[in-house]
């Protein structure tokens, strides 16, 4: 996403190869200087519109438990769009570079 020829944010995702009705939101980011302006919600809406065009009926994404900003972005978006955001699982990963275990919660929105 650009504003006045300046990159202010991005979002990426992909349709699941295993579950054809699921679109996975991989990453979302907004520059610190541009947060609080509603850009993240525009990015999410745009990507969900793409997911629907691909025939997806669900969007899934993971959030680290301590990442309140990401949780609030999706939670606020879901509430404004009258969409139910529900927890559907967890994702565990061992980072071999830092030798740390990471855990993320998997959430789902019905499109």
DOSETI-858076 format. One line per 8 residues: for each residue z, x, y of C-alpha. Coordinates in steps of 0.1 Angstrom, whole numbers, plus 5000, padded with zeros to 4 digits. Layout:
Z:X:Y | ...
***
This chain:
5000:5000:5000 | 4991:5012:5034 | 5002:5003:5069 | 4983:5018:5099 | 4966:5043:5076 | 5000:5055:5062 | 5010:5051:5026 | 5042:5031:5025
5045:5020:4989 | 5030:5017:4954 | 5033:4998:4922 | 5019:5003:4888 | 5019:4984:4855 | 4999:4976:4824 | 4991:4949:4799 | 5010:4954:4767
4988:4964:4738 | 5013:4950:4713 | 5021:4918:4731 | 4990:4904:4747 | 5009:4879:4769 | 5032:4905:4784 | 5025:4927:4815 | 5048:4956:4820
5057:4967:4855 | 5060:5005:4852 | 5069:5018:4887 | 5075:5005:4922 | 5083:5025:4952 | 5085:5020:4990 | 5090:5049:5015 | 5125:5051:5029
5112:5047:5064 | 5095:5014:5054 | 5122:4997:5033 | 5135:4963:5044 | 5102:4951:5057 | 5092:4930:5026 | 5067:4955:5012 | 5082:4955:4978
5079:4918:4974 | 5042:4919:4985 | 5036:4946:4959 | 5053:4926:4931 | 5034:4894:4940 | 5001:4913:4940 | 5007:4928:4906 | 5019:4895:4891
4987:4879:4904 | 4968:4906:4885 | 4989:4900:4854 | 4980:4863:4855 | 4943:4872:4858 | 4947:4892:4826 | 4961:4861:4808 | 4997:4873:4808
5025:4847:4808 | 5054:4871:4811 | 5062:4902:4831 | 5087:4927:4819 | 5104:4957:4837 | 5133:4980:4832 | 5161:4988:4857 | 5188:5014:4855
5222:4996:4857 | 5232:5015:4889 | 5199:5008:4907 | 5211:4978:4928 | 5181:4981:4951 | 5156:4975:4924 | 5176:4947:4908 | 5180:4930:4942
5142:4933:4949 | 5133:4915:4916 | 5162:4891:4918 | 5154:4880:4953 | 5117:4877:4945 | 5124:4856:4914 | 5148:4832:4933 | 5123:4827:4962
5095:4819:4937 | 5118:4797:4916 | 5112:4820:4886 | 5139:4827:4861 | 5147:4864:4857 | 5164:4870:4824 | 5177:4901:4805 | 5158:4905:4772
5170:4939:4760 | 5177:4975:4767 | 5157:5007:4766 | 5174:5039:4755 | 5159:5074:4762 | 5170:5110:4757 | 5157:5132:4784 | 5149:5165:4768
5146:5184:4801 | 5181:5175:4814 | 5196:5168:4779 | 5209:5134:4792 | 5208:5100:4777 | 5194:5072:4799 | 5198:5035:4795 | 5178:5008:4813
5180:4970:4810 | 5148:4952:4802 | 5142:4920:4823 | 5115:4894:4820 | 5099:4869:4844 | 5079:4839:4831 | 5047:4838:4851
***
